[in-house]
């Protein structure tokens, strides 16, 4: 309300004031659920670049009792992988996802 009065006193028309959307307050938020887990997650990604987010999430829940939500964890993992690939020595050619549950087709024995 104060901003409307200020704009009106400054000579703005009522229509101009109506068209101007109010500025929304940004609330800074920190992912507190992952505090203390960043180093563990980074180490898991470095040890196995192809590890899936679901496996990381399950490991954190089983071994560390973490109750982090999946989607914030996924955002962090995607961002960290991108950061690791952009570092010197990190390239897409060094990124090899590991097979889940079975051996690669070429090395299977019948």
FIDO-102231 format. One record per atom (N, C-alpha, C, O, CB): x, y negated, z; residue in three letters; atom name. Coordinates in Angstrom, 1 decimal, m for minus. Glycine has a CB too. Example, Ala and Ser with C-alpha at 12.3 -4.5 7.8 and 13.67 -1.06 7.14 Angstrom:
<pakols>
((13.2, 5.7, 7.8), Ala, N)
((12.3, 4.5, 7.8), Ala, CA)
((13.2, 3.3, 7.8), Ala, C)
((14.2, 3.3, 8.5), Ala, O)
((11.3, 4.5, 9.0), Ala, CB)
((12.8, 2.2, 7.1), Ser, N)
((13.7, 1.1, 7.1), Ser, CA)
((12.9, 0.0, 7.9), Ser, C)
((13.4, m1.1, 8.0), Ser, O)
((14.1, 0.6, 5.7), Ser, CB)
</pakols>
This chain:
<pakols>
((0.8, 1.2, 0.0), Unk, N)
((0.0, 0.0, 0.0), Unk, CA)
((0.9, m1.3, 0.0), Unk, C)
((0.5, m2.3, m0.6), Unk, O)
((m0.9, 0.0, 1.2), Unk, CB)
((2.0, m1.2, 0.7), Unk, N)
((2.9, m2.3, 0.8), Unk, CA)
((3.5, m2.6, m0.6), Unk, C)
((3.6, m3.8, m0.9), Unk, O)
((4.0, m2.0, 1.8), Unk, CB)
((3.8, m1.6, m1.3), Unk, N)
((4.4, m1.8, m2.7), Unk, CA)
((3.4, m2.5, m3.6), Unk, C)
((3.7, m3.3, m4.4), Unk, O)
((4.9, m0.5, m3.3), Unk, CB)
((2.1, m2.1, m3.4), Unk, N)
((1.0, m2.7, m4.3), Unk, CA)
((0.9, m4.2, m4.0), Unk, C)
((0.8, m5.0, m4.9), Unk, O)
((m0.3, m2.0, m4.1), Unk, CB)
((0.9, m4.5, m2.7), Unk, N)
((0.8, m6.0, m2.3), Unk, CA)
((2.0, m6.7, m2.8), Unk, C)
((1.9, m7.9, m3.3), Unk, O)
((0.7, m6.1, m0.8), Unk, CB)
((3.2, m6.1, m2.7), Unk, N)
((4.4, m6.8, m3.1), Unk, CA)
((4.4, m7.1, m4.6), Unk, C)
((4.7, m8.1, m5.1), Unk, O)
((5.7, m6.0, m2.8), Unk, CB)
((3.9, m6.0, m5.4), Unk, N)
((3.8, m6.2, m6.9), Unk, CA)
((2.8, m7.3, m7.3), Unk, C)
((3.0, m8.1, m8.2), Unk, O)
((3.5, m4.9, m7.5), Unk, CB)
((1.7, m7.3, m6.5), Unk, N)
((0.6, m8.2, m6.8), Unk, CA)
((1.1, m9.6, m6.5), Unk, C)
((0.8, m10.6, m7.3), Unk, O)
((m0.7, m7.9, m6.0), Unk, CB)
((1.8, m9.8, m5.4), Unk, N)
((2.3, m11.1, m5.0), Unk, CA)
((3.4, m11.6, m6.0), Unk, C)
((3.6, m12.8, m6.1), Unk, O)
((2.9, m11.1, m3.6), Unk, CB)
((4.1, m10.6, m6.6), Unk, N)
((5.1, m11.0, m7.6), Unk, CA)
((4.5, m11.3, m8.9), Unk, C)
((5.3, m11.7, m9.8), Unk, O)
((6.1, m9.8, m7.8), Unk, CB)
((3.2, m11.2, m9.1), Unk, N)
((2.6, m11.7, m10.3), Unk, CA)
((2.2, m10.5, m11.3), Unk, C)
((1.8, m10.8, m12.4), Unk, O)
((3.5, m12.6, m11.0), Unk, CB)
((2.3, m9.3, m10.9), Unk, N)
((1.8, m8.2, m11.7), Unk, CA)
((0.3, m8.1, m11.8), Unk, C)
((m0.3, m8.4, m10.8), Unk, O)
((2.4, m6.8, m11.2), Unk, CB)
((m0.2, m7.8, m12.9), Unk, N)
((m1.7, m7.7, m13.0), Unk, CA)
((m2.1, m6.3, m12.4), Unk, C)
((m1.3, m5.4, m12.2), Unk, O)
((m2.1, m7.7, m14.5), Unk, CB)
((m3.4, m6.3, m12.1), Unk, N)
((m3.9, m5.0, m11.5), Unk, CA)
((m3.8, m3.8, m12.4), Unk, C)
((m3.5, m2.7, m11.9), Unk, O)
((m5.4, m5.2, m11.1), Unk, CB)
((m3.9, m4.0, m13.7), Unk, N)
((m3.8, m2.9, m14.6), Unk, CA)
((m2.3, m2.4, m14.7), Unk, C)
((m2.1, m1.2, m14.7), Unk, O)
((m4.2, m3.4, m16.1), Unk, CB)
((m1.4, m3.4, m14.6), Unk, N)
((0.0, m3.0, m14.6), Unk, CA)
((0.4, m2.2, m13.4), Unk, C)
((1.1, m1.2, m13.4), Unk, O)
((0.9, m4.2, m14.8), Unk, CB)
((m0.2, m2.6, m12.3), Unk, N)
((0.0, m1.9, m11.0), Unk, CA)
((m0.6, m0.5, m11.1), Unk, C)
((0.0, 0.4, m10.6), Unk, O)
((m0.6, m2.7, m9.8), Unk, CB)
((m1.8, m0.4, m11.7), Unk, N)
((m2.4, 0.9, m11.8), Unk, CA)
((m1.6, 1.9, m12.7), Unk, C)
((m1.6, 3.1, m12.4), Unk, O)
((m3.8, 0.8, m12.3), Unk, CB)
((m1.0, 1.4, m13.7), Unk, N)
((m0.3, 2.2, m14.6), Unk, CA)
((1.0, 2.7, m14.1), Unk, C)
((1.6, 3.7, m14.5), Unk, O)
((0.0, 1.5, m15.9), Unk, CB)
((1.6, 2.0, m13.1), Unk, N)
((2.9, 2.3, m12.5), Unk, CA)
((2.7, 3.5, m11.5), Unk, C)
((2.1, 3.3, m10.4), Unk, O)
((3.5, 1.1, m11.9), Unk, CB)
((3.2, 4.6, m11.8), Unk, N)
((3.1, 5.7, m10.8), Unk, CA)
((3.9, 5.5, m9.6), Unk, C)
((5.0, 4.9, m9.7), Unk, O)
((3.5, 7.1, m11.5), Unk, CB)
((3.4, 5.8, m8.4), Unk, N)
((4.2, 5.6, m7.2), Unk, CA)
((5.4, 6.5, m7.2), Unk, C)
((5.4, 7.7, m7.6), Unk, O)
((3.3, 5.9, m6.0), Unk, CB)
((6.5, 6.0, m6.7), Unk, N)
((7.7, 6.8, m6.5), Unk, CA)
((7.6, 7.8, m5.4), Unk, C)
((7.1, 7.5, m4.3), Unk, O)
((9.0, 5.9, m6.3), Unk, CB)
((7.9, 9.0, m5.7), Unk, N)
((7.8, 10.1, m4.7), Unk, CA)
((9.1, 10.3, m4.0), Unk, C)
((10.2, 10.1, m4.5), Unk, O)
((7.4, 11.4, m5.4), Unk, CB)
((9.0, 10.5, m2.7), Unk, N)
((10.1, 10.7, m1.9), Unk, CA)
((10.7, 12.1, m2.1), Unk, C)
((10.0, 13.1, m2.0), Unk, O)
((9.8, 10.5, m0.4), Unk, CB)
((12.0, 12.2, m2.4), Unk, N)
((12.7, 13.4, m2.6), Unk, CA)
((13.1, 14.0, m1.2), Unk, C)
((13.8, 13.3, m0.4), Unk, O)
((13.9, 13.3, m3.6), Unk, CB)
((12.8, 15.2, m1.0), Unk, N)
((13.2, 15.8, 0.3), Unk, CA)
((14.4, 16.8, 0.0), Unk, C)
((14.2, 17.8, m0.7), Unk, O)
((12.0, 16.6, 0.9), Unk, CB)
((15.6, 16.4, 0.5), Unk, N)
((16.7, 17.3, 0.3), Unk, CA)
((16.6, 18.6, 1.1), Unk, C)
((16.3, 18.6, 2.3), Unk, O)
((18.1, 16.6, 0.7), Unk, CB)
((16.7, 19.7, 0.4), Unk, N)
((16.6, 21.0, 1.1), Unk, CA)
((17.8, 21.9, 0.8), Unk, C)
((18.3, 21.9, m0.3), Unk, O)
((15.3, 21.7, 0.5), Unk, CB)
((18.2, 22.5, 1.9), Unk, N)
((19.3, 23.4, 1.8), Unk, CA)
((18.8, 24.9, 1.9), Unk, C)
((17.9, 25.1, 2.7), Unk, O)
((20.4, 23.1, 2.9), Unk, CB)
((19.4, 25.8, 1.1), Unk, N)
((19.0, 27.2, 1.2), Unk, CA)
((19.5, 27.8, 2.5), Unk, C)
((20.5, 28.5, 2.5), Unk, O)
((19.4, 28.0, 0.0), Unk, CB)
((18.9, 27.5, 3.6), Unk, N)
((19.4, 27.9, 4.9), Unk, CA)
((19.4, 29.5, 5.1), Unk, C)
((20.2, 30.0, 5.9), Unk, O)
((18.6, 27.3, 6.0), Unk, CB)
((18.6, 30.2, 4.4), Unk, N)
((18.5, 31.6, 4.5), Unk, CA)
((19.8, 32.3, 4.0), Unk, C)
((20.2, 33.4, 4.5), Unk, O)
((17.4, 32.2, 3.7), Unk, CB)
((20.6, 31.6, 3.1), Unk, N)
((21.8, 32.2, 2.6), Unk, CA)
((23.0, 31.6, 3.3), Unk, C)
((24.2, 31.9, 2.9), Unk, O)
((21.9, 31.9, 1.1), Unk, CB)
((22.9, 30.8, 4.3), Unk, N)
((24.0, 30.3, 5.0), Unk, CA)
((24.9, 31.4, 5.6), Unk, C)
((24.3, 32.3, 6.3), Unk, O)
((23.6, 29.3, 6.2), Unk, CB)
((26.1, 31.4, 5.3), Unk, N)
((27.0, 32.5, 5.8), Unk, CA)
((27.1, 33.7, 4.9), Unk, C)
((27.9, 34.6, 5.1), Unk, O)
((26.6, 32.9, 7.2), Unk, CB)
((26.3, 33.7, 3.9), Unk, N)
((26.3, 34.9, 3.0), Unk, CA)
((27.0, 34.6, 1.7), Unk, C)
((27.2, 35.5, 0.9), Unk, O)
((24.8, 35.3, 2.7), Unk, CB)
((27.3, 33.3, 1.4), Unk, N)
((27.9, 33.0, 0.1), Unk, CA)
((29.2, 33.7, m0.2), Unk, C)
((29.4, 34.2, m1.3), Unk, O)
((28.2, 31.5, 0.1), Unk, CB)
((30.1, 33.8, 0.8), Unk, N)
((31.3, 34.5, 0.6), Unk, CA)
((31.1, 36.0, 0.4), Unk, C)
((31.8, 36.6, m0.5), Unk, O)
((32.2, 34.4, 1.9), Unk, CB)
((30.1, 36.6, 1.0), Unk, N)
((29.8, 38.0, 0.8), Unk, CA)
((29.3, 38.3, m0.6), Unk, C)
((29.7, 39.2, m1.3), Unk, O)
((28.8, 38.6, 1.9), Unk, CB)
((28.4, 37.4, m1.0), Unk, N)
((27.8, 37.5, m2.4), Unk, CA)
((28.9, 37.3, m3.4), Unk, C)
((28.9, 38.1, m4.4), Unk, O)
((26.7, 36.5, m2.6), Unk, CB)
((29.7, 36.3, m3.2), Unk, N)
((30.8, 36.1, m4.2), Unk, CA)
((31.7, 37.3, m4.3), Unk, C)
((32.2, 37.6, m5.4), Unk, O)
((31.6, 34.8, m3.8), Unk, CB)
((32.1, 37.9, m3.2), Unk, N)
((32.9, 39.0, m3.2), Unk, CA)
((32.3, 40.2, m3.9), Unk, C)
((33.0, 40.9, m4.6), Unk, O)
((33.3, 39.4, m1.7), Unk, CB)
((31.0, 40.4, m3.7), Unk, N)
((30.3, 41.5, m4.4), Unk, CA)
((30.3, 41.2, m5.9), Unk, C)
((30.5, 42.2, m6.7), Unk, O)
((28.8, 41.6, m3.9), Unk, CB)
((30.1, 40.0, m6.4), Unk, N)
((30.1, 39.7, m7.8), Unk, CA)
((31.5, 39.9, m8.4), Unk, C)
((31.7, 40.4, m9.5), Unk, O)
((29.6, 38.2, m8.1), Unk, CB)
((32.5, 39.4, m7.6), Unk, N)
((33.9, 39.6, m8.1), Unk, CA)
((34.3, 41.0, m8.2), Unk, C)
((35.0, 41.4, m9.1), Unk, O)
((34.9, 38.8, m7.2), Unk, CB)
((33.9, 41.8, m7.2), Unk, N)
((34.2, 43.3, m7.2), Unk, CA)
((33.5, 44.0, m8.4), Unk, C)
((34.1, 44.9, m9.0), Unk, O)
((33.9, 43.9, m5.9), Unk, CB)
((32.3, 43.6, m8.7), Unk, N)
((31.6, 44.3, m9.7), Unk, CA)
((30.7, 43.2, m10.5), Unk, C)
((29.6, 42.9, m10.1), Unk, O)
((30.6, 45.4, m9.1), Unk, CB)
((31.3, 42.6, m11.5), Unk, N)
((30.6, 41.6, m12.2), Unk, CA)
((29.2, 42.0, m12.8), Unk, C)
((28.4, 41.1, m13.0), Unk, O)
((31.4, 41.0, m13.3), Unk, CB)
((29.0, 43.2, m13.0), Unk, N)
((27.7, 43.7, m13.6), Unk, CA)
((26.7, 44.0, m12.5), Unk, C)
((25.6, 44.5, m12.9), Unk, O)
((28.0, 44.8, m14.4), Unk, CB)
((27.0, 43.8, m11.3), Unk, N)
((26.0, 44.2, m10.2), Unk, CA)
((24.8, 43.4, m10.4), Unk, C)
((24.8, 42.1, m10.6), Unk, O)
((26.6, 44.0, m8.8), Unk, CB)
((23.6, 44.0, m10.2), Unk, N)
((22.4, 43.3, m10.4), Unk, CA)
((22.0, 42.5, m9.1), Unk, C)
((22.4, 42.9, m8.0), Unk, O)
((21.3, 44.2, m10.8), Unk, CB)
((21.2, 41.5, m9.3), Unk, N)
((20.7, 40.7, m8.2), Unk, CA)
((19.9, 41.6, m7.2), Unk, C)
((20.0, 41.4, m6.0), Unk, O)
((19.8, 39.6, m8.7), Unk, CB)
((19.1, 42.5, m7.7), Unk, N)
((18.4, 43.4, m6.8), Unk, CA)
((19.3, 44.2, m6.0), Unk, C)
((19.0, 44.5, m4.8), Unk, O)
((17.4, 44.3, m7.7), Unk, CB)
((20.4, 44.7, m6.5), Unk, N)
((21.3, 45.5, m5.7), Unk, CA)
((22.0, 44.6, m4.6), Unk, C)
((22.2, 45.1, m3.5), Unk, O)
((22.4, 46.1, m6.6), Unk, CB)
((22.3, 43.4, m5.0), Unk, N)
((22.9, 42.5, m4.0), Unk, CA)
((21.9, 42.2, m2.9), Unk, C)
((22.2, 42.3, m1.7), Unk, O)
((23.3, 41.1, m4.7), Unk, CB)
((20.6, 41.9, m3.3), Unk, N)
((19.6, 41.7, m2.3), Unk, CA)
((19.4, 42.9, m1.4), Unk, C)
((19.2, 42.7, m0.2), Unk, O)
((18.3, 41.4, m3.1), Unk, CB)
((19.3, 44.1, m1.9), Unk, N)
((19.2, 45.3, m1.1), Unk, CA)
((20.3, 45.5, m0.2), Unk, C)
((20.1, 45.8, 1.0), Unk, O)
((19.0, 46.5, m2.0), Unk, CB)
((21.6, 45.3, m0.7), Unk, N)
((22.8, 45.4, 0.2), Unk, CA)
((22.7, 44.4, 1.3), Unk, C)
((23.1, 44.8, 2.5), Unk, O)
((24.0, 45.2, m0.7), Unk, CB)
((22.4, 43.2, 1.1), Unk, N)
((22.3, 42.2, 2.1), Unk, CA)
((21.3, 42.5, 3.2), Unk, C)
((21.5, 42.3, 4.4), Unk, O)
((22.0, 40.8, 1.5), Unk, CB)
((20.2, 43.1, 2.7), Unk, N)
((19.1, 43.4, 3.7), Unk, CA)
((19.5, 44.6, 4.5), Unk, C)
((19.3, 44.7, 5.7), Unk, O)
((17.8, 43.8, 2.9), Unk, CB)
((20.2, 45.7, 3.8), Unk, N)
((20.5, 46.9, 4.5), Unk, CA)
((21.7, 46.7, 5.5), Unk, C)
((21.6, 47.2, 6.6), Unk, O)
((20.9, 48.0, 3.5), Unk, CB)
((22.7, 46.0, 5.1), Unk, N)
((24.0, 46.0, 5.8), Unk, CA)
((24.1, 44.7, 6.7), Unk, C)
((24.9, 44.7, 7.7), Unk, O)
((25.1, 46.1, 4.9), Unk, CB)
((23.4, 43.6, 6.3), Unk, N)
((23.6, 42.4, 7.1), Unk, CA)
((22.3, 41.9, 7.7), Unk, C)
((22.3, 40.9, 8.4), Unk, O)
((24.1, 41.3, 6.1), Unk, CB)
((21.2, 42.6, 7.5), Unk, N)
((19.9, 42.2, 8.0), Unk, CA)
((19.4, 40.9, 7.5), Unk, C)
((18.6, 40.2, 8.2), Unk, O)
((20.0, 42.2, 9.5), Unk, CB)
((19.9, 40.5, 6.3), Unk, N)
((19.5, 39.2, 5.7), Unk, CA)
((18.1, 39.3, 5.2), Unk, C)
((17.6, 40.3, 4.7), Unk, O)
((20.5, 38.8, 4.6), Unk, CB)
((17.3, 38.2, 5.4), Unk, N)
((16.0, 38.1, 5.0), Unk, CA)
((15.8, 37.0, 3.9), Unk, C)
((14.9, 36.2, 3.9), Unk, O)
((15.0, 37.8, 6.2), Unk, CB)
((16.8, 36.9, 3.0), Unk, N)
((16.8, 35.9, 2.0), Unk, CA)
((15.8, 36.3, 0.9), Unk, C)
((15.6, 37.5, 0.6), Unk, O)
((18.2, 35.7, 1.4), Unk, CB)
((15.1, 35.3, 0.4), Unk, N)
((14.1, 35.6, m0.7), Unk, CA)
((14.9, 35.9, m2.0), Unk, C)
((16.0, 35.5, m2.2), Unk, O)
((13.1, 34.4, m0.9), Unk, CB)
((14.2, 36.7, m2.8), Unk, N)
((14.9, 37.2, m4.1), Unk, CA)
((15.2, 36.0, m5.0), Unk, C)
((16.3, 35.9, m5.5), Unk, O)
((14.0, 38.2, m4.8), Unk, CB)
((14.3, 35.1, m5.3), Unk, N)
((14.5, 34.1, m6.3), Unk, CA)
((15.6, 33.1, m6.0), Unk, C)
((16.4, 32.7, m6.8), Unk, O)
((13.2, 33.3, m6.5), Unk, CB)
((15.7, 32.6, m4.7), Unk, N)
((16.9, 31.7, m4.4), Unk, CA)
((18.2, 32.5, m4.6), Unk, C)
((19.2, 31.9, m5.0), Unk, O)
((16.7, 31.2, m3.0), Unk, CB)
((18.2, 33.8, m4.2), Unk, N)
((19.4, 34.6, m4.4), Unk, CA)
((19.7, 34.7, m5.8), Unk, C)
((20.9, 34.6, m6.2), Unk, O)
((19.2, 36.0, m3.7), Unk, CB)
((18.7, 35.0, m6.7), Unk, N)
((18.9, 35.1, m8.1), Unk, CA)
((19.5, 33.8, m8.7), Unk, C)
((20.4, 33.9, m9.5), Unk, O)
((17.6, 35.5, m8.8), Unk, CB)
((18.9, 32.7, m8.3), Unk, N)
((19.5, 31.4, m8.8), Unk, CA)
((20.9, 31.2, m8.4), Unk, C)
((21.7, 30.8, m9.2), Unk, O)
((18.6, 30.2, m8.2), Unk, CB)
((21.3, 31.6, m7.2), Unk, N)
((22.7, 31.5, m6.7), Unk, CA)
((23.6, 32.4, m7.5), Unk, C)
((24.6, 32.0, m8.0), Unk, O)
((22.8, 31.8, m5.2), Unk, CB)
((23.1, 33.7, m7.7), Unk, N)
((24.0, 34.6, m8.4), Unk, CA)
((24.2, 34.2, m9.9), Unk, C)
((25.3, 34.3, m10.4), Unk, O)
((23.3, 36.0, m8.4), Unk, CB)
((23.1, 33.7, m10.5), Unk, N)
((23.3, 33.3, m11.9), Unk, CA)
((24.2, 32.1, m12.0), Unk, C)
((25.1, 32.0, m12.9), Unk, O)
((21.9, 32.8, m12.5), Unk, CB)
((24.1, 31.2, m11.1), Unk, N)
((25.0, 30.0, m11.1), Unk, CA)
((26.4, 30.4, m10.8), Unk, C)
((27.4, 29.9, m11.4), Unk, O)
((24.6, 29.0, m10.0), Unk, CB)
((26.7, 31.3, m9.9), Unk, N)
((28.0, 31.8, m9.5), Unk, CA)
((28.6, 32.5, m10.7), Unk, C)
((29.8, 32.4, m11.0), Unk, O)
((28.0, 32.6, m8.3), Unk, CB)
((27.9, 33.4, m11.3), Unk, N)
((28.4, 34.1, m12.5), Unk, CA)
((28.9, 33.1, m13.6), Unk, C)
((29.9, 33.3, m14.2), Unk, O)
((27.4, 35.1, m13.1), Unk, CB)
((28.0, 32.1, m13.8), Unk, N)
((28.4, 31.1, m14.8), Unk, CA)
((29.7, 30.4, m14.4), Unk, C)
((30.5, 30.1, m15.2), Unk, O)
((27.2, 30.1, m15.0), Unk, CB)
((29.8, 30.0, m13.1), Unk, N)
((31.0, 29.4, m12.6), Unk, CA)
((32.2, 30.2, m12.8), Unk, C)
((33.3, 29.8, m13.2), Unk, O)
((30.8, 29.0, m11.1), Unk, CB)
((32.1, 31.5, m12.5), Unk, N)
((33.2, 32.5, m12.6), Unk, CA)
((33.6, 32.7, m14.0), Unk, C)
((34.8, 32.8, m14.3), Unk, O)
((32.8, 33.8, m11.9), Unk, CB)
((32.7, 32.7, m14.9), Unk, N)
((33.0, 32.8, m16.3), Unk, CA)
((33.7, 31.6, m16.9), Unk, C)
((34.5, 31.6, m17.8), Unk, O)
((31.8, 33.1, m17.2), Unk, CB)
((33.4, 30.4, m16.3), Unk, N)
((34.0, 29.2, m16.8), Unk, CA)
((35.4, 28.9, m16.2), Unk, C)
((36.1, 28.0, m16.7), Unk, O)
((33.1, 28.0, m16.5), Unk, CB)
((35.8, 29.7, m15.2), Unk, N)
((37.1, 29.5, m14.7), Unk, CA)
((38.2, 30.0, m15.6), Unk, C)
((37.9, 30.9, m16.5), Unk, O)
((37.2, 30.3, m13.3), Unk, CB)
((39.4, 29.5, m15.6), Unk, N)
((40.5, 30.0, m16.4), Unk, CA)
((40.7, 31.5, m16.1), Unk, C)
((40.7, 31.9, m15.0), Unk, O)
((41.8, 29.2, m16.2), Unk, CB)
((40.7, 32.3, m17.2), Unk, N)
((40.9, 33.7, m17.1), Unk, CA)
((39.5, 34.4, m17.1), Unk, C)
((39.5, 35.7, m17.2), Unk, O)
((41.6, 34.0, m15.8), Unk, CB)
((38.5, 33.7, m16.8), Unk, N)
((37.1, 34.4, m16.9), Unk, CA)
((36.5, 34.2, m18.2), Unk, C)
((36.4, 33.1, m18.8), Unk, O)
((36.2, 33.7, m15.8), Unk, CB)
((36.1, 35.3, m18.8), Unk, N)
((35.5, 35.2, m20.2), Unk, CA)
((34.4, 36.2, m20.3), Unk, C)
((34.4, 37.1, m19.5), Unk, O)
((36.6, 35.4, m21.3), Unk, CB)
((33.6, 36.0, m21.3), Unk, N)
((32.5, 37.0, m21.5), Unk, CA)
((33.1, 38.4, m21.8), Unk, C)
((32.4, 39.4, m21.6), Unk, O)
((31.6, 36.5, m22.6), Unk, CB)
((34.3, 38.4, m22.4), Unk, N)
((34.8, 39.7, m22.8), Unk, CA)
((35.2, 40.5, m21.5), Unk, C)
((35.3, 41.8, m21.5), Unk, O)
((36.0, 39.6, m23.7), Unk, CB)
((35.4, 39.8, m20.4), Unk, N)
((35.8, 40.5, m19.2), Unk, CA)
((34.6, 40.9, m18.4), Unk, C)
((34.7, 41.6, m17.3), Unk, O)
((36.7, 39.7, m18.3), Unk, CB)
((33.4, 40.5, m18.8), Unk, N)
((32.1, 40.8, m18.1), Unk, CA)
((31.6, 42.1, m18.7), Unk, C)
((31.1, 42.2, m19.8), Unk, O)
((31.1, 39.7, m18.3), Unk, CB)
((31.7, 43.2, m17.9), Unk, N)
((31.2, 44.5, m18.3), Unk, CA)
((30.2, 45.0, m17.2), Unk, C)
((30.5, 45.4, m16.1), Unk, O)
((32.3, 45.5, m18.4), Unk, CB)
((28.9, 45.0, m17.6), Unk, N)
((27.9, 45.5, m16.6), Unk, CA)
((28.1, 47.0, m16.4), Unk, C)
((28.3, 47.7, m17.3), Unk, O)
((26.5, 45.2, m17.1), Unk, CB)
((28.0, 47.4, m15.1), Unk, N)
((28.1, 48.8, m14.8), Unk, CA)
((26.8, 49.5, m15.1), Unk, C)
((25.7, 49.0, m14.9), Unk, O)
((28.6, 49.0, m13.4), Unk, CB)
((26.9, 50.8, m15.5), Unk, N)
((25.7, 51.5, m15.8), Unk, CA)
((25.0, 51.9, m14.4), Unk, C)
((25.7, 52.0, m13.4), Unk, O)
((26.0, 52.9, m16.5), Unk, CB)
((23.7, 51.9, m14.4), Unk, N)
((23.0, 52.1, m13.2), Unk, CA)
((22.6, 53.6, m13.1), Unk, C)
((21.6, 54.0, m13.9), Unk, O)
((21.8, 51.2, m13.0), Unk, CB)
((23.2, 54.4, m12.3), Unk, N)
((22.7, 55.7, m12.0), Unk, CA)
((23.2, 56.8, m12.9), Unk, C)
((23.1, 58.0, m12.6), Unk, O)
((21.3, 55.7, m12.1), Unk, CB)
((23.8, 56.5, m14.1), Unk, N)
((24.3, 57.5, m15.0), Unk, CA)
((25.6, 57.1, m15.6), Unk, C)
((26.0, 56.0, m15.6), Unk, O)
((23.3, 57.8, m16.0), Unk, CB)
((26.3, 58.1, m16.1), Unk, N)
((27.6, 57.9, m16.8), Unk, CA)
((27.3, 57.3, m18.2), Unk, C)
((26.2, 57.5, m18.7), Unk, O)
((28.4, 59.2, m16.9), Unk, CB)
((28.2, 56.6, m18.8), Unk, N)
((28.0, 56.1, m20.1), Unk, CA)
((27.8, 57.3, m21.1), Unk, C)
((28.3, 58.4, m20.9), Unk, O)
((29.2, 55.3, m20.6), Unk, CB)
((27.1, 57.0, m22.2), Unk, N)
((26.7, 58.1, m23.1), Unk, CA)
((27.9, 58.8, m23.7), Unk, C)
((27.9, 60.0, m23.9), Unk, O)
((25.9, 57.5, m24.2), Unk, CB)
((29.0, 58.1, m24.0), Unk, N)
((30.2, 58.7, m24.6), Unk, CA)
((30.9, 59.7, m23.6), Unk, C)
((31.5, 60.6, m24.1), Unk, O)
((31.2, 57.6, m25.0), Unk, CB)
((30.8, 59.5, m22.3), Unk, N)
((31.5, 60.4, m21.4), Unk, CA)
((30.6, 61.5, m20.8), Unk, C)
((31.1, 62.2, m19.9), Unk, O)
((32.2, 59.5, m20.4), Unk, CB)
((29.4, 61.6, m21.2), Unk, N)
((28.5, 62.6, m20.6), Unk, CA)
((28.9, 64.0, m21.1), Unk, C)
((29.3, 64.2, m22.3), Unk, O)
((27.1, 62.3, m20.9), Unk, CB)
((28.9, 64.9, m20.2), Unk, N)
((29.1, 66.3, m20.6), Unk, CA)
((27.8, 67.1, m20.6), Unk, C)
((27.0, 66.8, m19.8), Unk, O)
((30.2, 67.0, m19.7), Unk, CB)
((27.7, 68.0, m21.6), Unk, N)
((26.5, 68.7, m21.7), Unk, CA)
((26.6, 70.1, m21.1), Unk, C)
((25.6, 70.9, m21.1), Unk, O)
((26.1, 68.8, m23.2), Unk, CB)
</pakols>
